[in-house]
Amino acid sequence: MKKGLFASALALGLATGSAFAADLPSRKAPIVEPPPAPATWTGAYLGLDIGGIWLDNGNNNGGAFSGSPVVAYWDPRFAFLGNGGGSPNLFFLPTGVQSGRSGGGVIGGFHDGYNLQLTRSLVVGYESDFGGTSLSTRNANSSNYTLYASPFAPAGGLLVPVSQYGNKQLSLSWLGTVRGRVGWLLTPTILAYGTGGFAYGETSPFSFSGTATGWTVGGGLEWKVMPNWSVKGEVLHVELTSNHNNNGGWNWGWGYNRTASLNIARVGVNYHFDWTALFKSPVIAAY
């Protein structure tokens, strides 16, 4: 009898304990979210830019845009653009006058590039850009220009400035560059960089135009305001030189070298493509 009562009490205690335990809160480990992936600059990007462009007047190199200007000359004894013994009656020659002119305008366009983050702080890459410009300036006054002996027979003639071209605008219609970039991350989202490479553009002295080539160098800062968006500011110095038929006109300068020395300051916005998202595994919820 005693044994039966003890067994019944034991069973009742076990059942009560199990029910009480079921009412206690769960002690499972909390779910810990994985830390976000570190910011990376690796990948391609596209962007737009706009800024100012102006002439560097400190360069006295006899170019069409700086220093002693190059203007159109002719021999008034013969028809303009006529054939004077096998050579056109038109020559581009330095005036010998320090023009001291200035000019500026707006430059705007688009760019693309690719970054490769090599270390925690070092980023390398390339960028190409293309844009139109409103840059223009005017020739110096045609008085006191250097006069040249005419190569045409009979001897004794002079080449003089073409008056109808004497005060026409010189302009840069468009400009493009292809550059390398090397940068250092001041913070995970702020990149300071230097850049340099090839430059090309259409210079238009007088009523003639042609593509000039040269080089560019500069630097800037870029800030990733969001994972896929950044803004930047940069400055560039550009040197362009054109040389068309430089040996024509009995070496009197038909298509004489024309040099443009330019400075650019601009801002831009970039969209960065996240190529790594294509290779990420989908997240599968566990129940």
Backbone as JSON, one array per atom type, in Angstrom:
{
  "sequence": "MKKGLFASALALGLATGSAFAADLPSRKAPIVEPPPAPATWTGAYLGLDIGGIWLDNGNNNGGAFSGSPVVAYWDPRFAFLGNGGGSPNLFFLPTGVQSGRSGGGVIGGFHDGYNLQLTRSLVVGYESDFGGTSLSTRNANSSNYTLYASPFAPAGGLLVPVSQYGNKQLSLSWLGTVRGRVGWLLTPTILAYGTGGFAYGETSPFSFSGTATGWTVGGGLEWKVMPNWSVKGEVLHVELTSNHNNNGGWNWGWGYNRTASLNIARVGVNYHFDWTALFKSPVIAAY",
  "N": [[0.84, -1.2, 0.0], [1.87, 1.24, 0.88], [3.96, 1.41, -0.95], [2.53, 1.77, -3.32], [1.35, 4.28, -2.94], [3.63, 5.92, -2.85], [4.68, 5.65, -5.44], [2.65, 6.78, -6.94], [2.75, 9.48, -6.04], [5.3, 10.19, -6.94], [4.99, 10.05, -9.72], [3.09, 12.06, -10.11], [4.59, 14.3, -9.33], [6.61, 14.4, -11.29], [5.13, 14.91, -13.61], [4.05, 17.43, -13.01], [6.39, 18.94, -12.87], [7.31, 18.8, -15.53], [5.29, 20.19, -16.89], [5.62, 22.74, -15.78], [8.17, 23.37, -16.68], [7.69, 23.59, -19.38], [6.43, 26.02, -19.55], [8.44, 27.9, -19.14], [10.6, 30.56, -20.44], [12.21, 30.37, -23.71], [15.64, 29.48, -24.11], [17.26, 29.78, -26.32], [20.13, 30.62, -28.38], [20.68, 34.04, -29.36], [19.98, 35.39, -32.65], [22.59, 36.39, -34.64], [23.39, 38.96, -36.76], [25.39, 38.9, -39.72], [28.39, 40.85, -40.12], [28.5, 43.82, -42.23], [29.79, 43.66, -45.57], [33.14, 44.78, -46.27], [33.72, 48.07, -47.61], [34.35, 48.41, -51.09], [36.27, 49.56, -53.86], [36.6, 48.41, -56.27], [35.68, 47.87, -59.62], [33.61, 48.78, -62.49], [32.56, 52.02, -63.76], [30.3, 54.72, -64.65], [29.79, 58.14, -65.62], [28.9, 61.69, -65.34], [30.16, 64.99, -66.06], [31.01, 68.44, -65.37], [32.35, 71.72, -65.8], [34.82, 74.38, -65.66], [36.94, 75.78, -68.23], [40.02, 77.15, -69.24], [42.5, 79.31, -70.81], [46.04, 78.95, -70.52], [47.92, 81.52, -69.97], [50.57, 81.91, -69.4], [52.39, 80.68, -71.03], [54.67, 81.19, -73.45], [54.9, 80.19, -76.32], [54.6, 80.55, -79.0], [52.29, 79.46, -80.01], [48.93, 78.94, -81.27], [47.09, 79.48, -79.32], [48.38, 80.54, -77.14], [50.96, 82.76, -75.88], [53.02, 84.23, -78.44], [50.86, 84.73, -81.08], [49.71, 82.65, -83.81], [48.88, 83.53, -87.05], [46.92, 84.01, -90.08], [48.64, 84.56, -93.1], [49.28, 86.2, -96.29], [50.3, 86.72, -99.73], [49.7, 89.67, -101.16], [49.98, 90.2, -103.86], [49.01, 88.18, -105.33], [46.15, 86.08, -106.04], [43.99, 85.4, -103.29], [44.38, 82.36, -101.65], [45.07, 81.37, -104.05], [47.12, 79.76, -106.58], [50.4, 80.08, -106.22], [52.83, 79.55, -108.03], [52.86, 76.8, -107.52], [52.24, 76.54, -104.82], [49.77, 77.07, -102.29], [48.39, 80.34, -101.73], [48.45, 81.06, -98.89], [49.41, 81.2, -95.57], [50.3, 80.1, -92.33], [51.69, 81.76, -89.73], [53.86, 82.75, -87.0], [53.2, 85.76, -85.24], [55.02, 87.29, -83.87], [54.22, 88.95, -81.9], [53.52, 89.45, -78.53], [50.64, 88.34, -77.32], [49.17, 88.25, -74.93], [46.59, 87.49, -74.35], [43.49, 86.31, -72.97], [41.15, 83.7, -72.29], [38.19, 81.8, -71.84], [35.78, 79.26, -70.87], [33.04, 76.93, -70.74], [33.13, 73.46, -69.98], [31.78, 70.28, -70.57], [30.57, 66.92, -70.21], [30.76, 63.37, -70.58], [32.02, 60.41, -68.87], [33.88, 57.35, -68.4], [35.15, 54.47, -66.6], [37.4, 52.28, -64.78], [38.07, 50.83, -61.64], [40.51, 49.29, -59.54], [40.96, 47.91, -56.52], [43.79, 47.4, -54.83], [44.99, 47.08, -52.31], [44.19, 47.7, -48.84], [44.25, 50.45, -48.92], [45.2, 51.33, -51.43], [44.33, 52.2, -54.7], [44.01, 51.61, -58.12], [43.54, 52.4, -61.63], [41.74, 53.25, -64.69], [40.56, 55.98, -66.73], [38.4, 57.41, -69.12], [37.3, 60.27, -70.95], [34.98, 62.53, -72.56], [34.0, 65.59, -73.96], [32.12, 68.55, -74.81], [33.11, 71.98, -75.44], [32.94, 75.51, -74.7], [35.03, 77.18, -75.1], [36.77, 80.04, -76.2], [38.66, 82.62, -77.84], [40.13, 85.75, -78.89], [42.17, 87.02, -81.6], [45.17, 89.0, -81.26], [45.5, 92.6, -81.86], [45.89, 93.48, -85.29], [47.92, 95.23, -85.94], [51.44, 96.04, -86.03], [52.32, 93.49, -86.58], [54.73, 90.96, -87.43], [56.33, 91.05, -90.59], [56.88, 89.0, -93.44], [59.23, 87.87, -95.92], [58.06, 87.14, -99.14], [57.76, 83.91, -100.62], [57.2, 83.72, -103.27], [57.78, 84.22, -106.76], [57.84, 87.23, -108.76], [60.82, 88.11, -106.86], [60.91, 90.08, -103.81], [58.41, 90.59, -102.83], [56.07, 90.76, -100.04], [54.76, 88.87, -97.29], [51.78, 89.39, -95.65], [49.49, 89.95, -92.88], [46.26, 88.43, -93.22], [43.64, 90.46, -93.56], [40.87, 90.03, -93.26], [40.82, 87.88, -91.61], [41.97, 88.81, -89.38], [40.95, 89.3, -86.78], [39.5, 87.18, -85.89], [37.81, 84.59, -84.02], [39.5, 82.17, -82.0], [39.06, 78.8, -81.17], [38.09, 75.97, -79.1], [36.49, 73.16, -79.87], [35.76, 70.59, -78.93], [36.9, 68.16, -76.48], [38.83, 65.4, -75.43], [40.06, 62.77, -73.24], [42.27, 60.08, -72.31], [43.15, 58.38, -69.56], [45.37, 57.18, -66.96], [44.85, 56.28, -63.48], [45.91, 56.7, -60.14], [45.31, 56.1, -56.82], [44.8, 56.94, -53.29], [43.25, 55.83, -50.39], [41.89, 57.96, -48.16], [39.96, 57.68, -46.25], [37.69, 54.86, -45.87], [35.79, 55.67, -47.76], [36.66, 57.95, -49.12], [38.64, 59.01, -51.69], [41.78, 60.07, -52.72], [43.46, 61.08, -55.62], [45.87, 60.87, -58.31], [46.29, 61.65, -61.78], [46.89, 61.02, -65.28], [47.68, 61.21, -68.81], [46.77, 60.65, -72.25], [45.61, 63.2, -74.48], [43.19, 64.78, -76.61], [41.73, 66.94, -79.09], [39.54, 69.23, -80.89], [40.79, 71.93, -82.41], [40.17, 75.24, -83.55], [41.47, 77.48, -85.31], [41.03, 80.66, -86.81], [39.1, 80.29, -89.74], [39.53, 77.64, -90.0], [39.89, 74.2, -89.08], [41.02, 71.46, -87.04], [42.18, 68.31, -85.69], [43.89, 68.18, -82.69], [46.53, 66.77, -80.74], [47.9, 65.6, -77.6], [48.98, 65.79, -74.2], [47.94, 65.21, -70.77], [47.71, 66.04, -67.28], [46.94, 65.72, -63.81], [44.8, 65.86, -60.86], [42.63, 64.8, -58.11], [39.75, 64.53, -55.85], [37.56, 62.0, -54.69], [34.4, 60.98, -53.49], [32.56, 58.47, -52.01], [29.33, 58.59, -51.66], [27.23, 56.88, -51.38], [26.86, 53.27, -51.58], [26.84, 52.72, -54.39], [27.17, 55.18, -55.6], [29.07, 58.1, -56.29], [30.71, 61.28, -55.83], [32.84, 63.74, -57.34], [35.71, 65.95, -57.55], [38.0, 67.58, -59.66], [41.13, 68.7, -61.1], [42.77, 69.53, -64.12], [45.62, 69.82, -66.26], [46.22, 70.58, -69.6], [47.96, 69.99, -72.61], [47.91, 70.66, -75.96], [48.84, 69.99, -79.32], [48.8, 70.76, -82.72], [49.62, 69.74, -86.04], [49.63, 70.18, -89.23], [50.39, 69.36, -92.46], [52.98, 70.58, -92.31], [55.18, 71.09, -93.86], [54.4, 72.3, -96.17], [53.98, 74.95, -98.63], [56.61, 75.81, -99.35], [58.01, 75.45, -96.96], [57.13, 77.58, -95.45], [55.27, 77.54, -93.52], [52.66, 76.56, -93.95], [49.91, 75.3, -92.42], [51.06, 75.58, -89.93], [52.56, 74.65, -86.75], [50.3, 74.55, -84.04], [49.62, 75.33, -80.77], [47.84, 74.57, -77.84], [47.5, 75.51, -74.57], [46.03, 74.54, -71.7], [43.8, 74.79, -68.85], [41.72, 72.98, -66.59], [38.97, 72.81, -64.4], [36.7, 70.87, -62.68], [33.61, 69.22, -61.71], [32.0, 66.09, -60.9], [29.7, 63.28, -61.18], [29.35, 59.87, -60.36], [28.22, 56.57, -61.24], [28.62, 53.47, -59.8], [29.1, 50.16, -60.81], [28.08, 47.13, -59.35], [29.6, 44.43, -59.7], [30.1, 42.15, -58.19], [27.7, 41.39, -57.09], [26.49, 39.72, -58.87], [27.54, 37.26, -58.43], [26.96, 36.48, -55.89], [25.63, 34.15, -53.48], [22.22, 33.13, -53.17], [20.19, 34.0, -50.32], [18.9, 31.67, -48.12], [16.22, 31.08, -46.1], [16.08, 29.57, -42.9], [14.03, 27.29, -41.15]],
  "CA": [[0.0, 0.0, 0.0], [2.8, 2.38, 0.94], [4.7, 1.47, -2.21], [1.64, 2.33, -4.35], [1.19, 5.72, -2.72], [4.91, 6.58, -3.22], [4.8, 5.66, -6.89], [1.7, 7.77, -7.45], [3.27, 10.81, -5.74], [6.46, 10.44, -7.83], [4.49, 10.3, -11.08], [2.46, 13.38, -10.11], [5.65, 15.33, -9.29], [7.28, 14.47, -12.6], [4.22, 15.55, -14.57], [3.96, 18.85, -12.68], [7.67, 19.58, -13.27], [7.38, 18.93, -17.0], [4.39, 21.27, -17.3], [6.22, 24.01, -15.38], [9.3, 23.63, -17.58], [7.19, 24.01, -20.69], [6.03, 27.42, -19.47], [9.61, 28.77, -19.02], [11.03, 31.14, -21.73], [13.25, 29.63, -24.42], [16.99, 29.98, -23.9], [18.05, 29.63, -27.54], [21.09, 31.7, -28.64], [20.12, 35.07, -30.25], [20.48, 35.4, -34.03], [23.57, 37.45, -34.85], [23.52, 39.34, -38.17], [26.79, 39.0, -40.14], [28.81, 42.23, -40.37], [28.47, 44.18, -43.65], [31.05, 43.49, -46.3], [33.91, 46.02, -46.32], [33.54, 48.85, -48.84], [35.37, 48.18, -52.11], [36.23, 50.46, -55.01], [36.81, 47.64, -57.48], [34.54, 47.79, -60.52], [33.44, 49.78, -63.54], [31.66, 53.13, -63.44], [29.95, 55.71, -65.66], [29.46, 59.4, -64.96], [28.79, 62.96, -66.04], [30.99, 66.03, -65.45], [30.88, 69.79, -65.9], [33.28, 72.63, -65.13], [35.36, 75.5, -66.42], [38.19, 75.58, -68.97], [40.59, 78.45, -69.6], [43.83, 79.29, -71.41], [47.19, 79.21, -69.66], [48.61, 82.6, -70.67], [51.96, 82.02, -69.03], [53.23, 79.91, -71.92], [54.99, 81.95, -74.65], [55.51, 79.19, -77.2], [54.29, 80.77, -80.41], [51.14, 78.68, -80.42], [47.75, 79.71, -81.65], [46.3, 79.8, -78.16], [49.15, 81.15, -76.05], [52.19, 83.39, -76.31], [52.93, 84.91, -79.72], [49.87, 83.96, -81.82], [49.89, 82.3, -85.21], [47.76, 84.05, -87.82], [46.97, 83.76, -91.52], [49.35, 85.52, -93.95], [49.21, 85.96, -97.73], [51.0, 87.65, -100.61], [48.6, 90.38, -101.84], [50.21, 90.32, -105.3], [48.35, 87.06, -105.99], [44.81, 85.81, -105.54], [43.94, 84.7, -102.01], [44.25, 80.91, -101.8], [45.43, 80.98, -105.39], [48.32, 78.96, -106.72], [51.54, 80.92, -106.54], [53.98, 78.76, -108.41], [52.82, 75.45, -106.94], [51.92, 76.56, -103.39], [48.62, 77.96, -102.01], [48.72, 81.68, -101.21], [47.97, 81.15, -97.52], [50.44, 80.71, -94.67], [50.09, 80.34, -90.9], [53.0, 82.13, -89.22], [53.81, 83.49, -85.73], [53.19, 87.21, -85.46], [56.08, 87.97, -83.13], [53.59, 89.84, -80.93], [53.02, 88.8, -77.32], [49.24, 88.75, -77.32], [48.69, 88.42, -73.57], [45.14, 87.34, -74.3], [42.93, 85.28, -72.11], [39.88, 83.2, -72.76], [37.67, 80.7, -71.04], [34.47, 78.77, -71.22], [32.48, 75.8, -70.0], [33.34, 72.14, -70.55], [30.89, 69.3, -69.95], [30.43, 65.7, -71.0], [30.6, 62.1, -69.87], [33.25, 59.65, -68.69], [33.76, 56.0, -67.87], [36.42, 54.01, -66.08], [37.44, 51.04, -63.98], [38.96, 50.86, -60.48], [40.95, 48.03, -58.95], [41.5, 48.15, -55.18], [44.85, 46.42, -54.64], [45.18, 46.88, -50.88], [43.19, 48.41, -48.05], [44.29, 51.89, -49.21], [45.7, 51.64, -52.77], [43.38, 51.97, -55.79], [44.51, 51.99, -59.44], [42.52, 52.24, -62.65], [41.83, 54.12, -65.86], [39.35, 56.76, -67.01], [38.35, 58.15, -70.39], [36.22, 61.24, -70.94], [34.77, 63.29, -73.79], [33.06, 66.66, -73.69], [32.13, 69.75, -75.63], [33.54, 73.18, -74.73], [32.61, 76.82, -75.28], [36.24, 77.98, -75.01], [37.11, 80.84, -77.37], [39.4, 83.85, -77.6], [40.34, 86.5, -80.13], [43.53, 87.41, -81.95], [45.64, 90.34, -80.92], [45.32, 93.57, -82.92], [46.75, 93.12, -86.42], [49.02, 96.18, -86.13], [52.75, 95.65, -85.53], [52.66, 92.11, -86.88], [55.95, 90.72, -88.2], [56.14, 90.81, -92.01], [57.81, 88.0, -93.96], [59.49, 87.91, -97.36], [57.25, 86.18, -99.88], [58.54, 82.92, -101.37], [56.75, 83.68, -104.65], [58.46, 85.07, -107.75], [59.21, 87.76, -108.61], [61.27, 88.4, -105.5], [60.67, 91.41, -103.3], [57.09, 90.7, -102.24], [55.94, 90.51, -98.61], [53.59, 88.21, -96.74], [51.16, 90.26, -94.66], [48.3, 89.3, -92.29], [45.0, 88.48, -93.97], [42.85, 91.36, -92.72], [39.56, 89.51, -92.93], [40.97, 86.9, -90.56], [42.84, 89.38, -88.37], [40.41, 89.38, -85.43], [38.54, 86.09, -85.74], [37.95, 83.81, -82.8], [40.14, 80.86, -81.92], [38.19, 78.05, -80.27], [38.26, 74.53, -78.89], [35.12, 72.68, -79.99], [35.57, 69.45, -78.03], [38.13, 67.67, -75.87], [38.74, 64.07, -74.82], [41.29, 62.25, -72.65], [42.35, 58.69, -71.84], [44.12, 58.56, -68.48], [45.51, 56.27, -65.84], [44.61, 56.89, -62.17], [46.47, 56.04, -58.96], [44.71, 56.8, -55.69], [45.02, 56.5, -51.92], [42.04, 56.03, -49.61], [42.05, 58.69, -46.91], [39.02, 56.9, -45.44], [37.14, 53.85, -46.79], [34.91, 56.25, -48.77], [37.24, 59.15, -49.73], [39.81, 58.65, -52.49], [42.61, 61.12, -53.32], [44.11, 60.42, -56.75], [46.56, 61.57, -59.37], [45.9, 61.09, -63.07], [47.62, 61.56, -66.41], [47.62, 60.38, -70.01], [46.65, 61.17, -73.61], [44.53, 64.16, -74.7], [42.94, 65.13, -78.01], [40.63, 67.89, -79.21], [39.43, 69.95, -82.15], [41.1, 73.36, -82.34], [39.65, 75.93, -84.72], [41.99, 78.83, -85.54], [40.48, 81.32, -87.98], [37.97, 79.51, -90.23], [40.04, 76.31, -90.27], [39.85, 73.38, -87.89], [41.74, 70.2, -87.12], [42.32, 67.6, -84.42], [45.19, 68.31, -82.04], [46.78, 65.74, -79.73], [48.89, 65.99, -76.6], [49.0, 65.07, -72.93], [47.27, 65.87, -69.66], [48.08, 65.57, -65.95], [46.13, 66.41, -62.79], [44.46, 65.1, -59.66], [41.32, 65.14, -57.56], [39.17, 63.82, -54.71], [36.29, 61.35, -54.98], [33.74, 60.57, -52.24], [31.44, 57.55, -52.19], [28.25, 59.01, -50.77], [26.44, 55.66, -51.21], [27.65, 52.16, -52.14], [26.93, 52.75, -55.85], [27.24, 56.55, -56.11], [30.16, 58.93, -55.78], [30.91, 62.6, -56.43], [34.28, 64.02, -57.42], [36.2, 67.21, -58.05], [39.35, 67.38, -60.17], [41.75, 69.72, -61.94], [43.65, 68.96, -65.16], [46.34, 70.69, -67.18], [46.23, 69.93, -70.92], [48.78, 70.58, -73.69], [47.54, 70.13, -77.27], [49.61, 70.51, -80.44], [48.38, 70.28, -84.03], [50.67, 69.91, -87.04], [49.03, 69.73, -90.47], [51.15, 69.76, -93.66], [53.89, 71.61, -91.84], [56.23, 71.36, -94.85], [53.85, 72.92, -97.37], [54.28, 76.38, -98.86], [58.06, 76.0, -99.32], [58.42, 75.51, -95.54], [56.77, 78.87, -94.85], [54.36, 77.37, -92.39], [51.3, 76.16, -94.26], [49.57, 74.36, -91.37], [52.06, 75.76, -88.87], [52.24, 74.09, -85.44], [49.45, 75.35, -83.19], [49.64, 74.72, -79.44], [46.88, 75.05, -76.85], [47.86, 75.2, -73.18], [44.72, 74.71, -71.08], [43.53, 74.31, -67.49], [40.33, 72.55, -66.39], [38.5, 72.49, -63.05], [35.34, 70.38, -62.89], [33.01, 68.29, -60.76], [31.31, 65.02, -61.59], [28.99, 62.28, -60.4], [29.59, 58.54, -60.93], [27.49, 55.39, -60.79], [29.53, 52.31, -59.76], [28.43, 48.89, -61.0], [28.47, 46.12, -58.38], [29.7, 43.15, -60.4], [30.14, 41.03, -57.24], [26.35, 40.97, -56.77], [26.11, 38.66, -59.79], [28.11, 35.99, -58.0], [26.58, 36.19, -54.52], [24.67, 33.07, -53.33], [20.97, 33.6, -52.6], [19.98, 33.71, -48.9], [17.79, 30.73, -47.91], [15.79, 31.13, -44.71], [15.98, 28.28, -42.2], [12.89, 27.22, -40.23]],
  "C": [[0.87, 1.24, 0.0], [3.55, 2.55, -0.36], [3.83, 2.08, -3.3], [1.46, 3.81, -4.2], [2.45, 6.49, -3.15], [5.05, 6.69, -4.73], [3.86, 6.69, -7.5], [2.19, 9.18, -7.23], [4.43, 11.17, -6.66], [6.0, 10.77, -9.24], [3.86, 11.68, -11.18], [3.5, 14.49, -10.1], [6.36, 15.49, -10.61], [6.4, 15.19, -13.62], [4.12, 17.04, -14.31], [5.22, 19.6, -13.1], [7.78, 19.78, -14.76], [6.5, 20.06, -17.48], [4.97, 22.62, -16.95], [7.37, 24.39, -16.3], [8.84, 24.11, -18.95], [6.78, 25.47, -20.71], [7.21, 28.39, -19.36], [10.01, 29.34, -20.38], [12.16, 30.33, -22.36], [14.61, 30.28, -24.18], [17.88, 29.72, -25.12], [18.98, 30.84, -27.73], [20.47, 32.73, -29.59], [20.75, 34.99, -31.63], [21.38, 36.62, -34.22], [23.7, 37.72, -36.35], [25.0, 39.42, -38.54], [27.16, 40.46, -40.39], [28.75, 42.56, -41.86], [29.83, 43.99, -44.3], [31.81, 44.8, -46.35], [33.71, 46.72, -47.65], [34.68, 48.57, -49.81], [35.17, 49.14, -53.26], [36.39, 49.7, -56.33], [35.54, 47.58, -58.32], [34.52, 48.91, -61.53], [32.48, 50.87, -63.1], [31.43, 54.0, -64.67], [29.58, 57.0, -64.95], [29.34, 60.57, -65.91], [29.64, 64.0, -65.31], [30.74, 67.37, -66.12], [31.83, 70.7, -65.13], [33.71, 73.75, -66.02], [36.66, 75.13, -67.11], [38.71, 76.94, -69.39], [42.01, 78.27, -70.11], [44.89, 79.57, -70.36], [48.05, 80.24, -70.37], [50.09, 82.68, -70.38], [52.91, 81.35, -69.99], [53.47, 80.67, -73.21], [55.7, 81.03, -75.64], [55.17, 79.4, -78.67], [53.08, 80.01, -80.89], [49.96, 79.57, -80.71], [46.93, 80.14, -80.45], [47.08, 80.51, -77.07], [50.43, 81.76, -76.6], [51.97, 84.19, -77.59], [52.0, 84.14, -80.64], [50.31, 83.66, -83.25], [48.67, 82.78, -85.97], [47.97, 83.74, -89.3], [47.67, 84.91, -92.24], [49.1, 85.17, -95.42], [50.05, 86.98, -98.47], [49.94, 88.37, -101.43], [48.82, 90.57, -103.33], [49.47, 89.23, -106.06], [46.98, 86.84, -105.35], [44.88, 85.04, -104.22], [43.6, 83.23, -102.24], [44.54, 80.44, -103.21], [46.73, 80.19, -105.39], [49.46, 79.85, -107.15], [52.76, 80.09, -106.85], [54.02, 77.41, -107.72], [52.47, 75.41, -105.47], [50.72, 77.47, -103.16], [49.09, 79.27, -101.39], [48.06, 81.89, -99.84], [48.98, 80.49, -96.61], [50.04, 81.03, -93.23], [51.45, 80.54, -90.26], [52.86, 82.86, -87.89], [53.95, 84.98, -85.99], [54.38, 87.91, -84.84], [55.55, 88.92, -82.1], [53.13, 89.02, -79.74], [51.58, 89.25, -77.12], [48.71, 89.02, -75.92], [47.2, 88.2, -73.43], [44.73, 86.25, -73.32], [41.6, 84.85, -72.7], [39.45, 82.04, -71.9], [36.29, 80.3, -71.5], [34.06, 77.64, -70.31], [32.83, 74.51, -70.74], [32.44, 71.15, -69.82], [30.74, 68.09, -70.84], [30.25, 64.49, -70.12], [31.95, 61.4, -69.76], [32.92, 58.25, -68.22], [35.12, 55.55, -67.38], [36.29, 52.71, -65.32], [38.46, 51.23, -62.86], [39.31, 49.45, -60.06], [41.6, 48.34, -57.61], [42.5, 47.05, -54.86], [45.08, 46.09, -53.17], [44.08, 47.63, -50.14], [43.13, 49.88, -48.44], [44.63, 52.24, -50.66], [44.68, 51.24, -53.83], [44.02, 52.46, -57.09], [43.39, 51.8, -60.45], [42.77, 53.12, -63.84], [40.51, 54.88, -65.99], [39.48, 57.41, -68.36], [37.16, 59.1, -70.33], [36.15, 61.97, -72.27], [33.73, 64.36, -73.5], [33.18, 67.8, -74.68], [32.54, 70.96, -74.8], [33.05, 74.42, -75.46], [33.82, 77.74, -75.27], [36.5, 78.74, -76.31], [37.89, 82.07, -76.92], [39.59, 84.55, -78.94], [41.81, 86.82, -80.33], [43.9, 88.76, -81.37], [45.37, 91.28, -82.1], [46.33, 93.32, -84.04], [47.88, 94.1, -86.66], [50.3, 95.63, -85.5], [53.05, 94.16, -85.7], [53.99, 92.04, -87.64], [55.59, 90.45, -89.66], [57.23, 89.87, -92.5], [58.01, 88.19, -95.45], [58.69, 86.81, -98.04], [58.15, 85.18, -100.61], [58.2, 82.92, -102.86], [57.6, 84.62, -105.51], [57.43, 86.02, -108.38], [59.53, 88.13, -107.16], [60.92, 89.83, -105.1], [59.29, 91.59, -102.68], [57.11, 90.38, -100.75], [54.68, 89.71, -98.3], [53.06, 89.08, -95.61], [49.95, 89.54, -94.07], [47.08, 89.46, -93.18], [44.01, 89.27, -93.12], [41.51, 90.76, -92.34], [39.62, 88.41, -91.89], [41.66, 87.49, -89.34], [42.28, 89.4, -86.97], [39.36, 88.3, -85.2], [38.83, 85.3, -84.47], [38.77, 82.55, -83.04], [39.35, 80.07, -80.89], [38.61, 76.6, -80.15], [36.86, 73.94, -78.84], [34.83, 71.53, -79.03], [36.93, 68.94, -77.56], [37.87, 66.29, -75.26], [40.08, 63.66, -74.24], [41.13, 60.77, -72.37], [43.48, 58.66, -70.83], [44.2, 57.37, -67.54], [45.26, 57.01, -64.54], [45.28, 56.02, -61.1], [45.98, 56.81, -57.74], [45.02, 56.16, -54.35], [43.77, 56.82, -51.11], [42.36, 56.72, -48.3], [41.14, 58.11, -45.84], [38.46, 55.83, -46.37], [36.27, 54.42, -47.9], [35.46, 57.49, -49.46], [38.56, 58.79, -50.38], [40.48, 59.91, -53.02], [43.43, 60.47, -54.43], [44.87, 61.41, -57.62], [46.24, 60.89, -60.69], [46.71, 61.73, -64.18], [47.51, 60.64, -67.61], [47.51, 61.2, -71.28], [45.46, 62.12, -73.7], [44.4, 64.46, -76.18], [41.74, 66.07, -78.08], [40.65, 68.57, -80.56], [39.66, 71.44, -81.91], [40.67, 74.01, -83.65], [40.22, 77.34, -84.81], [41.43, 79.39, -86.84], [39.25, 80.54, -88.46], [38.39, 78.08, -90.54], [40.02, 75.5, -88.98], [40.62, 72.09, -88.12], [41.87, 69.6, -85.74], [43.75, 67.74, -83.92], [45.32, 67.22, -80.97], [47.84, 66.23, -78.75], [48.76, 65.16, -75.34], [48.25, 65.89, -71.87], [47.73, 65.25, -68.34], [47.25, 66.35, -64.93], [45.86, 65.52, -61.59], [43.11, 65.52, -59.14], [40.98, 64.33, -56.33], [37.83, 63.23, -55.14], [35.71, 60.78, -53.68], [32.56, 59.68, -52.57], [30.36, 57.92, -51.18], [27.29, 57.87, -50.48], [27.23, 54.53, -51.86], [27.83, 52.22, -53.65], [27.08, 54.15, -56.44], [28.41, 57.3, -55.47], [30.13, 60.28, -56.48], [32.4, 62.9, -56.4], [34.51, 65.45, -57.85], [37.63, 67.02, -58.5], [39.81, 68.57, -60.98], [42.7, 69.02, -62.9], [44.38, 70.08, -65.87], [46.52, 69.93, -68.49], [47.13, 70.71, -71.86], [48.42, 69.89, -75.0], [48.39, 70.78, -78.35], [49.07, 69.91, -81.73], [49.48, 70.6, -85.04], [50.14, 69.35, -88.35], [49.83, 70.27, -91.66], [52.2, 70.82, -93.33], [54.98, 71.95, -92.85], [55.7, 71.98, -96.12], [54.28, 74.37, -97.51], [55.75, 76.68, -98.78], [58.56, 76.24, -97.89], [58.1, 76.86, -94.89], [55.62, 78.74, -93.86], [52.93, 77.09, -92.75], [50.91, 75.05, -93.28], [50.57, 74.41, -90.24], [51.6, 75.15, -87.55], [51.38, 75.05, -84.62], [49.31, 74.64, -81.85], [48.62, 75.38, -78.54], [47.31, 74.56, -75.48], [46.66, 75.56, -72.31], [44.7, 74.21, -69.64], [42.04, 74.02, -67.36], [40.09, 72.33, -64.9], [37.05, 72.07, -63.18], [34.9, 69.46, -61.76], [32.26, 67.24, -61.55], [30.58, 64.11, -60.63], [29.13, 60.95, -61.13], [28.61, 57.52, -60.38], [28.42, 54.18, -60.91], [28.72, 51.02, -59.86], [28.99, 47.86, -60.02], [28.47, 44.76, -59.07], [29.67, 41.97, -59.44], [28.74, 40.54, -56.91], [25.89, 39.83, -57.69], [26.55, 37.3, -59.31], [27.78, 35.65, -56.55], [25.53, 35.08, -54.48], [23.39, 33.62, -52.73], [20.84, 33.18, -51.14], [18.75, 32.84, -48.76], [17.45, 30.72, -46.43], [15.66, 29.73, -44.14], [14.84, 28.34, -41.2], [13.06, 26.05, -39.28]]
}
